[in-house]
């Protein structure tokens, strides 16, 4: 239980940081995420019918190419 309490401040800082950045994931300076997402999917041997789980990964830089 003590370890969980120690993580709370880090979790809160992480949430604030990602929440602040969320509205800007698709801004031109962050366009590299789309390239990285596409390259990641290109390296995976996906075939029609395969399933991909993209959990809390921004605005879909990996999920959209996977679809």
N, C-alpha and C positions, 0 to 999 in steps of 0.2 A: 504494500500500500504506500509506503514511503517513496518508493521509486516512481510510482504514478504521480504523486504530488510534486516530485521534483521535475517531472516532464511538463507539467501544466504551463509554466511560464514560456517554455520553448514552443509548445503547441500554440499558445496565444500569439506569440510573435510571428510564427509561421503563417497563421490564419490571417493576421493583419497584412502581412507582406503580400501574400497571394491575392487577397481581396483587393488590395490597392492596385495590383498589376492586372487583375482580371479584365478590366475595361480596355486594356491596351494590348492584349495578346495579338490582335490582328493589325496593329499599327506597323507602318513600314520598317521602323528600326528593329522590330521583332520578327520580321519576315523569315528569318532563318528557321523558325520553328516549322513552317510549312515545308521547307526543303528537307529538314531533318526527319520530319514525319514521313514524307514521301520516300526518302531513301531507306528509312527503317522498314517500311512496308515492302519496298522493292526487294529487300534482302531476305524476306520471309517467303517460303514457297506456298503462298496462299492459293487456294483453288476455290472455284464456286462451291458454295455450301459450307465452307469452313466458317467458324465463328470467331469473332475478335471481341475482346472485352477491353474497352478504353474507359478507365475509371478516373474521373477528375483530372483530365489531361488537357486543360485549357479549352480551346475552341475547336478541337477536332483535327489537329494537324496529322495525327496518325489514323484516326477513325475514318475520316473522309476518304483518304486514299485506299484504305482497306475495304471500304464499301464498294 
